[in-house]
Amino acid sequence: MSDNDSASSDASMLSNVLGSAAASIVARACTHPLDTIKARLQASNIYKGPVDAFIKTVKGEGISGLFRGFGAVIMGGTPGTMLYLCSYEVWKANLSTISKEHDFIVHFSSGVLAETIACVVYVPVDVVKERMQVQSYKHVVYKNSMDALFQIMRTEGLRGIYKGYAATLASFGPFSALYFMFYEQFKQYTRQYLANTIDINDSLQGRQPLYNIDIPFHYTVMTSCSAGALASWLTSPLDMAKLRLQIQRGKMSNTTTTTTTTT
């Protein structure tokens, strides 16, 4: 590899890292309240639906209640997303040289492998975030994300915070694999659609290869949202099982600590 190719590769990786970080912060800031509502619906049966959960949370805790665990997401989730997206690109590039005719297998496998690596960061973040999100304002166990991390480390140790690794990977792994498989396929369909609607003047100059066609921003948003919604729907049962396992461990730990202190 020449020096120019190496420099170009480094620049591309840097742009991916910075782009991933920026995208992660913006996306998580916008969607964290919805994630909190989802976590509370999955962890408890006291809510009639998403609207009821939203109203009760805001009424009891204010707007800040919707952002419980957001500190953990920003501090740990952002590096995790950078690692995740960059790992996906690396795996996709390497696997594409092995299997050139089965893109969906490459995308599916790259998603699983990237998630396996990223879960080293995601698991502690996810444990802290979800325990913060589901705790009742009437019975506050953790003051903030940092306090939650210290308490979990003190009562359950480092092994305790990674006990959810298998459960998290069992949930996030299929989601990531399906998401990227759907996303890449939807992008291919979008490029095919755009290629078929190119202006006649452009057609006279010769059509571009599909992979050279730039996808407009609004099409990118549509493909990403569609892929995410479909992958989330298919893996929702796994996500709920993962959340309840993590919350159950927290309750068991708190009960044991309380019993020991009382004794």
HELIX and SHEET records of a PDB file:
HELIX    1   1 ASP A    3  ALA A   43  1                                  41    
HELIX    2   2 PRO A   50  GLU A   61  1                                  12    
HELIX    3   3 ILE A   63  PHE A   67  5                                   5    
HELIX    4   4 PHE A   70  ALA A   72  1                                   3    
HELIX    5   5 VAL A   73  GLY A   77  3                                   5    
HELIX    6   6 THR A   78  SER A   96  1                                  19    
HELIX    7   7 ASP A  103  VAL A  134  1                                  32    
HELIX    8   8 SER A  145  ILE A  161  1                                  17    
HELIX    9   9 TYR A  165  ASN A  196  1                                  32    
HELIX   10  10 ILE A  200  LEU A  204  1                                   5    
HELIX   11  11 LEU A  210  ASN A  212  5                                   3    
HELIX   12  12 PHE A  217  THR A  262  1                                  46    
END                                                                             
